[in-house]
């Protein structure tokens, strides 16, 4: 289905691009009826279920508002009101009904008409955000972790549609770097506010990211961190996985900065940051800013436990001192090659392994709502 010309004309929100088959009722958007184990069901909007299918576990009153054109109680009717879309990682919202009620109230109080678009297995947010922009939304909230933020940012770059964040993930590195609070009320206030930041996007092998990309040890730790451990222990799950990778053999890396300066190093990992934070908010690259048009590069080359202790001390104290254990550089284009095929990641998501990683920056790719400072 092609995206509707406008939100006002849409009977229900279209599915993301690439959905050629007729989906099950639990896969329809924007109002899914998928039961997440241990969590409240996502209710269905009228007209979205296949004929003869009953919505299991539908919440009384419906947590998600009706489709555009059938406004929810307490919200302003679409038309003169600008539209705001909430792209929601449904596995990370514990109480959908309360969440939707608070978002709806915040939107209505400021004269916005809200739409709630839960992600699916096939669409982690990029297709939903792209459809929201095409259908006339002026603001999109990414509700989830760094993966949801990355998906929405990639879709909205260059469209003029503003992005806002409600952090609900494990690391929330983009939100940390931008100073966006975790509390729902404060995040909504920032998103509906007037202060904006021109956010850069990194591009690694053609895929955009908001915080960090890397090859080697960092990607191996991300890959070793189990999802269920992240749900239980948050960012500490990454630290636990990292303990099992302290010992290892370094690889030979060649790092070319801006097509000129070439570095040859034996190291465990090379990371490239648009923002320089590790899970937990610890600054590996303390000079990195997501709005300065530059990429920050970190080369990690510890060979003993004492080297890891030295790196840990520098991170905790925000030290800018470099030595053989940790070197940091800045550039707009970074070309990394390794002597073996190594794991790679962008924004905490594993991409196929390879012997190289090329990263560039898109300065000021989109406007993102941030708290006034």
One Martini backbone bead per residue (centre of mass of N, CA, C, O) as a GRO file, in nm:
protein
  373
    1UNK     BB    1   0.095   0.036   0.024
    2UNK     BB    2   0.060   0.351  -0.015
    3UNK     BB    3   0.105   0.640   0.107
    4UNK     BB    4  -0.061   0.884   0.221
    5UNK     BB    5  -0.098   1.218   0.154
    6UNK     BB    6  -0.245   1.231   0.441
    7UNK     BB    7  -0.354   1.203   0.757
    8UNK     BB    8  -0.654   1.290   0.720
    9UNK     BB    9  -0.702   1.060   0.479
   10UNK     BB   10  -0.654   0.836   0.680
   11UNK     BB   11  -0.782   0.545   0.814
   12UNK     BB   12  -0.501   0.399   0.831
   13UNK     BB   13  -0.198   0.301   0.890
   14UNK     BB   14   0.051   0.216   0.705
   15UNK     BB   15   0.259   0.007   0.598
   16UNK     BB   16   0.552  -0.069   0.537
   17UNK     BB   17   0.780  -0.123   0.325
   18UNK     BB   18   0.765  -0.453   0.169
   19UNK     BB   19   0.462  -0.543   0.221
   20UNK     BB   20   0.315  -0.798   0.030
   21UNK     BB   21   0.174  -0.944   0.229
   22UNK     BB   22  -0.072  -1.059   0.431
   23UNK     BB   23  -0.107  -0.987   0.743
   24UNK     BB   24  -0.131  -1.036   1.046
   25UNK     BB   25  -0.294  -0.890   1.299
   26UNK     BB   26  -0.023  -0.859   1.479
   27UNK     BB   27   0.120  -0.672   1.228
   28UNK     BB   28  -0.040  -0.434   1.240
   29UNK     BB   29  -0.063  -0.087   1.159
   30UNK     BB   30  -0.059   0.092   1.453
   31UNK     BB   31  -0.258  -0.142   1.597
   32UNK     BB   32  -0.165  -0.385   1.791
   33UNK     BB   33  -0.209  -0.754   1.903
   34UNK     BB   34   0.053  -0.807   2.089
   35UNK     BB   35   0.184  -1.039   2.310
   36UNK     BB   36   0.395  -0.980   2.570
   37UNK     BB   37   0.562  -1.137   2.785
   38UNK     BB   38   0.457  -0.988   3.084
   39UNK     BB   39   0.263  -0.798   2.913
   40UNK     BB   40   0.077  -0.582   2.766
   41UNK     BB   41  -0.139  -0.549   2.533
   42UNK     BB   42  -0.199  -0.455   2.201
   43UNK     BB   43  -0.431  -0.282   2.072
   44UNK     BB   44  -0.701  -0.244   1.851
   45UNK     BB   45  -0.823  -0.097   1.586
   46UNK     BB   46  -1.066  -0.023   1.399
   47UNK     BB   47  -1.023  -0.224   1.104
   48UNK     BB   48  -0.739  -0.405   1.148
   49UNK     BB   49  -0.877  -0.670   1.148
   50UNK     BB   50  -0.944  -0.957   1.046
   51UNK     BB   51  -1.188  -1.141   0.958
   52UNK     BB   52  -1.287  -1.306   1.258
   53UNK     BB   53  -1.090  -1.149   1.446
   54UNK     BB   54  -0.987  -1.137   1.773
   55UNK     BB   55  -0.877  -0.933   2.024
   56UNK     BB   56  -0.634  -1.005   2.232
   57UNK     BB   57  -0.612  -0.820   2.523
   58UNK     BB   58  -0.781  -0.578   2.516
   59UNK     BB   59  -0.802  -0.278   2.628
   60UNK     BB   60  -0.968  -0.072   2.809
   61UNK     BB   61  -1.037   0.183   2.574
   62UNK     BB   62  -0.763   0.184   2.460
   63UNK     BB   63  -0.436   0.271   2.431
   64UNK     BB   64  -0.471   0.337   2.141
   65UNK     BB   65  -0.558   0.537   1.916
   66UNK     BB   66  -0.727   0.601   1.675
   67UNK     BB   67  -0.748   0.653   1.375
   68UNK     BB   68  -0.730   0.869   1.154
   69UNK     BB   69  -1.042   1.053   1.197
   70UNK     BB   70  -1.059   0.909   1.508
   71UNK     BB   71  -1.042   1.062   1.772
   72UNK     BB   72  -0.949   1.084   2.082
   73UNK     BB   73  -1.009   1.132   2.389
   74UNK     BB   74  -0.882   1.465   2.452
   75UNK     BB   75  -0.821   1.508   2.155
   76UNK     BB   76  -0.755   1.668   1.883
   77UNK     BB   77  -0.859   1.702   1.584
   78UNK     BB   78  -0.770   1.645   1.295
   79UNK     BB   79  -0.621   1.922   1.090
   80UNK     BB   80  -0.520   2.192   1.238
   81UNK     BB   81  -0.345   1.991   1.367
   82UNK     BB   82  -0.056   1.875   1.423
   83UNK     BB   83   0.145   1.594   1.364
   84UNK     BB   84   0.232   1.316   1.584
   85UNK     BB   85   0.473   1.056   1.605
   86UNK     BB   86   0.497   0.725   1.763
   87UNK     BB   87   0.779   0.526   1.767
   88UNK     BB   88   0.746   0.191   1.901
   89UNK     BB   89   0.906  -0.020   2.115
   90UNK     BB   90   0.701  -0.259   2.247
   91UNK     BB   91   0.917  -0.416   2.441
   92UNK     BB   92   0.981  -0.127   2.626
   93UNK     BB   93   0.676  -0.106   2.723
   94UNK     BB   94   0.506  -0.184   3.014
   95UNK     BB   95   0.258   0.050   2.992
   96UNK     BB   96   0.067   0.133   2.736
   97UNK     BB   97  -0.172   0.288   2.852
   98UNK     BB   98  -0.019   0.500   3.017
   99UNK     BB   99   0.163   0.602   2.797
  100UNK     BB  100  -0.059   0.699   2.599
  101UNK     BB  101  -0.202   0.891   2.790
  102UNK     BB  102   0.039   1.087   2.836
  103UNK     BB  103   0.096   1.155   2.540
  104UNK     BB  104  -0.186   1.256   2.465
  105UNK     BB  105  -0.196   1.486   2.673
  106UNK     BB  106   0.058   1.639   2.579
  107UNK     BB  107  -0.038   1.689   2.291
  108UNK     BB  108  -0.314   1.830   2.344
  109UNK     BB  109  -0.197   2.068   2.520
  110UNK     BB  110  -0.023   2.157   2.237
  111UNK     BB  111  -0.194   2.087   1.961
  112UNK     BB  112  -0.167   1.778   1.900
  113UNK     BB  113  -0.184   1.489   1.681
  114UNK     BB  114  -0.175   1.158   1.765
  115UNK     BB  115   0.043   0.877   1.682
  116UNK     BB  116   0.068   0.511   1.703
  117UNK     BB  117   0.379   0.315   1.613
  118UNK     BB  118   0.444   0.006   1.623
  119UNK     BB  119   0.661  -0.222   1.591
  120UNK     BB  120   0.810  -0.481   1.401
  121UNK     BB  121   0.988  -0.736   1.278
  122UNK     BB  122   1.016  -0.587   0.990
  123UNK     BB  123   0.981  -0.297   1.151
  124UNK     BB  124   1.201  -0.085   1.349
  125UNK     BB  125   1.107   0.231   1.213
  126UNK     BB  126   1.180   0.337   0.931
  127UNK     BB  127   0.912   0.299   0.778
  128UNK     BB  128   0.732   0.455   0.976
  129UNK     BB  129   0.881   0.729   0.958
  130UNK     BB  130   0.853   0.764   0.653
  131UNK     BB  131   0.543   0.764   0.649
  132UNK     BB  132   0.499   0.999   0.838
  133UNK     BB  133   0.633   1.210   0.658
  134UNK     BB  134   0.460   1.158   0.398
  135UNK     BB  135   0.177   1.215   0.572
  136UNK     BB  136   0.261   1.498   0.763
  137UNK     BB  137   0.449   1.484   0.983
  138UNK     BB  138   0.640   1.709   1.209
  139UNK     BB  139   0.676   1.482   1.439
  140UNK     BB  140   0.909   1.238   1.589
  141UNK     BB  141   0.903   0.973   1.813
  142UNK     BB  142   1.154   0.784   1.970
  143UNK     BB  143   1.068   0.468   2.125
  144UNK     BB  144   1.368   0.363   2.282
  145UNK     BB  145   1.656   0.287   2.156
  146UNK     BB  146   1.920   0.320   1.943
  147UNK     BB  147   1.780   0.166   1.715
  148UNK     BB  148   1.528   0.347   1.691
  149UNK     BB  149   1.676   0.612   1.649
  150UNK     BB  150   1.828   0.532   1.393
  151UNK     BB  151   1.583   0.466   1.216
  152UNK     BB  152   1.451   0.748   1.230
  153UNK     BB  153   1.690   0.925   1.143
  154UNK     BB  154   1.731   0.798   0.864
  155UNK     BB  155   1.440   0.868   0.757
  156UNK     BB  156   1.449   1.198   0.830
  157UNK     BB  157   1.673   1.276   0.668
  158UNK     BB  158   1.600   1.568   0.477
  159UNK     BB  159   1.275   1.635   0.547
  160UNK     BB  160   1.219   1.839   0.815
  161UNK     BB  161   1.162   1.645   1.030
  162UNK     BB  162   1.131   1.606   1.357
  163UNK     BB  163   1.316   1.481   1.635
  164UNK     BB  164   1.248   1.262   1.911
  165UNK     BB  165   1.308   1.135   2.255
  166UNK     BB  166   1.230   0.820   2.431
  167UNK     BB  167   1.394   0.656   2.662
  168UNK     BB  168   1.401   0.262   2.656
  169UNK     BB  169   1.674   0.139   2.680
  170UNK     BB  170   1.988   0.038   2.776
  171UNK     BB  171   2.189   0.282   2.687
  172UNK     BB  172   2.112   0.559   2.551
  173UNK     BB  173   2.339   0.734   2.399
  174UNK     BB  174   2.198   0.961   2.247
  175UNK     BB  175   2.049   1.082   2.490
  176UNK     BB  176   2.296   1.140   2.662
  177UNK     BB  177   2.449   1.327   2.456
  178UNK     BB  178   2.177   1.530   2.446
  179UNK     BB  179   2.027   1.547   2.737
  180UNK     BB  180   1.801   1.334   2.756
  181UNK     BB  181   1.561   1.234   2.949
  182UNK     BB  182   1.398   0.951   3.088
  183UNK     BB  183   1.165   1.088   3.174
  184UNK     BB  184   0.869   1.127   3.032
  185UNK     BB  185   0.790   1.421   3.090
  186UNK     BB  186   1.069   1.546   3.009
  187UNK     BB  187   1.080   1.429   2.720
  188UNK     BB  188   0.820   1.565   2.620
  189UNK     BB  189   0.906   1.856   2.671
  190UNK     BB  190   1.145   1.849   2.477
  191UNK     BB  191   0.988   1.756   2.218
  192UNK     BB  192   0.772   2.012   2.245
  193UNK     BB  193   0.977   2.205   2.214
  194UNK     BB  194   1.214   2.464   2.070
  195UNK     BB  195   1.472   2.309   2.105
  196UNK     BB  196   1.755   2.260   1.881
  197UNK     BB  197   1.955   2.012   1.703
  198UNK     BB  198   2.212   1.956   1.475
  199UNK     BB  199   2.237   1.639   1.357
  200UNK     BB  200   2.459   1.410   1.312
  201UNK     BB  201   2.570   1.151   1.079
  202UNK     BB  202   2.680   0.847   1.047
  203UNK     BB  203   2.864   0.643   0.791
  204UNK     BB  204   2.858   0.281   0.756
  205UNK     BB  205   2.858   0.123   0.481
  206UNK     BB  206   2.581   0.308   0.422
  207UNK     BB  207   2.509   0.319   0.729
  208UNK     BB  208   2.341   0.482   0.962
  209UNK     BB  209   2.437   0.677   1.260
  210UNK     BB  210   2.453   0.831   1.596
  211UNK     BB  211   2.716   0.722   1.765
  212UNK     BB  212   2.859   0.417   1.691
  213UNK     BB  213   3.145   0.254   1.544
  214UNK     BB  214   3.295  -0.085   1.487
  215UNK     BB  215   3.606  -0.289   1.512
  216UNK     BB  216   3.612  -0.579   1.700
  217UNK     BB  217   3.579  -0.587   2.031
  218UNK     BB  218   3.316  -0.421   2.055
  219UNK     BB  219   3.151  -0.616   1.874
  220UNK     BB  220   3.196  -0.872   2.041
  221UNK     BB  221   3.048  -0.768   2.294
  222UNK     BB  222   2.776  -0.714   2.166
  223UNK     BB  223   2.735  -1.011   2.066
  224UNK     BB  224   2.763  -1.133   2.376
  225UNK     BB  225   2.506  -0.976   2.447
  226UNK     BB  226   2.224  -1.056   2.599
  227UNK     BB  227   1.902  -0.965   2.598
  228UNK     BB  228   1.808  -1.071   2.880
  229UNK     BB  229   2.037  -0.921   3.033
  230UNK     BB  230   1.951  -0.634   2.954
  231UNK     BB  231   1.667  -0.644   3.086
  232UNK     BB  232   1.786  -0.694   3.380
  233UNK     BB  233   2.086  -0.507   3.380
  234UNK     BB  234   2.146  -0.348   3.146
  235UNK     BB  235   2.457  -0.211   3.095
  236UNK     BB  236   2.597  -0.442   3.264
  237UNK     BB  237   2.592  -0.658   3.040
  238UNK     BB  238   2.839  -0.546   2.888
  239UNK     BB  239   3.045  -0.580   3.115
  240UNK     BB  240   3.016  -0.883   3.143
  241UNK     BB  241   3.101  -0.950   2.848
  242UNK     BB  242   3.383  -0.804   2.862
  243UNK     BB  243   3.531  -0.993   3.065
  244UNK     BB  244   3.560  -1.227   2.835
  245UNK     BB  245   3.760  -1.004   2.649
  246UNK     BB  246   4.036  -0.911   2.774
  247UNK     BB  247   4.157  -1.148   2.636
  248UNK     BB  248   4.376  -1.116   2.346
  249UNK     BB  249   4.447  -1.077   2.009
  250UNK     BB  250   4.588  -0.866   1.816
  251UNK     BB  251   4.555  -0.649   1.543
  252UNK     BB  252   4.610  -0.523   1.226
  253UNK     BB  253   4.592  -0.172   1.159
  254UNK     BB  254   4.457   0.058   0.916
  255UNK     BB  255   4.442   0.422   0.941
  256UNK     BB  256   4.256   0.661   0.756
  257UNK     BB  257   4.267   1.022   0.751
  258UNK     BB  258   4.126   1.207   0.516
  259UNK     BB  259   4.320   1.058   0.294
  260UNK     BB  260   4.613   1.079   0.451
  261UNK     BB  261   4.657   0.987   0.728
  262UNK     BB  262   4.858   0.708   0.847
  263UNK     BB  263   4.790   0.422   1.053
  264UNK     BB  264   4.982   0.179   1.246
  265UNK     BB  265   4.827  -0.093   1.434
  266UNK     BB  266   4.812  -0.277   1.733
  267UNK     BB  267   4.484  -0.403   1.810
  268UNK     BB  268   4.147  -0.461   1.930
  269UNK     BB  269   4.023  -0.168   1.844
  270UNK     BB  270   3.800   0.040   1.635
  271UNK     BB  271   3.648   0.357   1.686
  272UNK     BB  272   3.354   0.556   1.577
  273UNK     BB  273   3.237   0.884   1.679
  274UNK     BB  274   2.965   1.098   1.723
  275UNK     BB  275   2.960   0.971   1.994
  276UNK     BB  276   3.158   0.893   2.313
  277UNK     BB  277   2.982   0.666   2.450
  278UNK     BB  278   2.928   0.432   2.686
  279UNK     BB  279   2.781   0.219   2.857
  280UNK     BB  280   2.663   0.435   3.123
  281UNK     BB  281   2.808   0.718   3.014
  282UNK     BB  282   3.103   0.671   2.929
  283UNK     BB  283   3.390   0.857   2.813
  284UNK     BB  284   3.592   0.767   2.556
  285UNK     BB  285   3.512   1.041   2.379
  286UNK     BB  286   3.514   1.353   2.516
  287UNK     BB  287   3.504   1.538   2.232
  288UNK     BB  288   3.246   1.433   2.140
  289UNK     BB  289   2.998   1.557   1.900
  290UNK     BB  290   2.673   1.551   1.736
  291UNK     BB  291   2.736   1.883   1.615
  292UNK     BB  292   3.054   1.919   1.469
  293UNK     BB  293   3.126   1.750   1.191
  294UNK     BB  294   3.271   1.509   1.350
  295UNK     BB  295   3.500   1.244   1.406
  296UNK     BB  296   3.581   1.002   1.653
  297UNK     BB  297   3.884   0.824   1.734
  298UNK     BB  298   3.949   0.488   1.865
  299UNK     BB  299   4.244   0.318   1.991
  300UNK     BB  300   4.264  -0.013   2.119
  301UNK     BB  301   4.579  -0.152   2.302
  302UNK     BB  302   4.566  -0.378   2.507
  303UNK     BB  303   4.787  -0.637   2.689
  304UNK     BB  304   4.677  -0.591   2.987
  305UNK     BB  305   4.523  -0.538   3.283
  306UNK     BB  306   4.668  -0.266   3.334
  307UNK     BB  307   4.560  -0.134   3.075
  308UNK     BB  308   4.262  -0.144   3.150
  309UNK     BB  309   4.291   0.029   3.402
  310UNK     BB  310   4.390   0.281   3.253
  311UNK     BB  311   4.143   0.319   3.075
  312UNK     BB  312   3.931   0.335   3.301
  313UNK     BB  313   4.046   0.589   3.435
  314UNK     BB  314   4.015   0.780   3.191
  315UNK     BB  315   3.713   0.754   3.160
  316UNK     BB  316   3.625   0.840   3.451
  317UNK     BB  317   3.812   1.123   3.426
  318UNK     BB  318   3.821   1.242   3.131
  319UNK     BB  319   4.077   1.184   2.991
  320UNK     BB  320   4.314   1.308   2.722
  321UNK     BB  321   4.520   1.102   2.749
  322UNK     BB  322   4.775   0.942   2.555
  323UNK     BB  323   4.866   0.608   2.440
  324UNK     BB  324   4.910   0.278   2.360
  325UNK     BB  325   4.617   0.205   2.473
  326UNK     BB  326   4.503   0.510   2.394
  327UNK     BB  327   4.379   0.661   2.098
  328UNK     BB  328   4.296   0.995   1.959
  329UNK     BB  329   4.087   1.123   1.691
  330UNK     BB  330   4.012   1.339   1.400
  331UNK     BB  331   3.743   1.332   1.146
  332UNK     BB  332   3.548   1.281   0.832
  333UNK     BB  333   3.730   1.032   0.738
  334UNK     BB  334   3.730   0.666   0.784
  335UNK     BB  335   3.980   0.411   0.718
  336UNK     BB  336   3.954   0.058   0.781
  337UNK     BB  337   4.199  -0.202   0.822
  338UNK     BB  338   4.250  -0.558   0.838
  339UNK     BB  339   4.406  -0.890   0.884
  340UNK     BB  340   4.098  -0.967   0.946
  341UNK     BB  341   3.803  -1.097   1.012
  342UNK     BB  342   3.561  -0.887   1.178
  343UNK     BB  343   3.366  -0.758   1.389
  344UNK     BB  344   3.065  -0.544   1.357
  345UNK     BB  345   2.927  -0.208   1.443
  346UNK     BB  346   2.610  -0.017   1.496
  347UNK     BB  347   2.457   0.101   1.755
  348UNK     BB  348   2.462  -0.203   1.881
  349UNK     BB  349   2.467  -0.340   1.589
  350UNK     BB  350   2.511  -0.607   1.398
  351UNK     BB  351   2.726  -0.657   1.133
  352UNK     BB  352   2.889  -0.780   0.902
  353UNK     BB  353   3.176  -0.907   0.867
  354UNK     BB  354   3.523  -0.771   0.828
  355UNK     BB  355   3.826  -0.593   0.700
  356UNK     BB  356   3.642  -0.329   0.696
  357UNK     BB  357   3.588   0.040   0.766
  358UNK     BB  358   3.377   0.303   0.651
  359UNK     BB  359   3.363   0.651   0.764
  360UNK     BB  360   3.122   0.909   0.770
  361UNK     BB  361   2.972   1.245   0.751
  362UNK     BB  362   2.651   1.416   0.828
  363UNK     BB  363   2.599   1.726   0.858
  364UNK     BB  364   2.307   1.827   0.973
  365UNK     BB  365   2.076   1.605   0.893
  366UNK     BB  366   1.900   1.684   1.158
  367UNK     BB  367   1.640   1.772   1.372
  368UNK     BB  368   1.657   1.787   1.734
  369UNK     BB  369   1.507   1.759   2.032
  370UNK     BB  370   1.612   1.958   2.314
  371UNK     BB  371   1.713   2.075   2.590
  372UNK     BB  372   1.744   2.355   2.745
  373UNK     BB  373   2.067   2.545   2.838
   0.00000   0.00000   0.00000
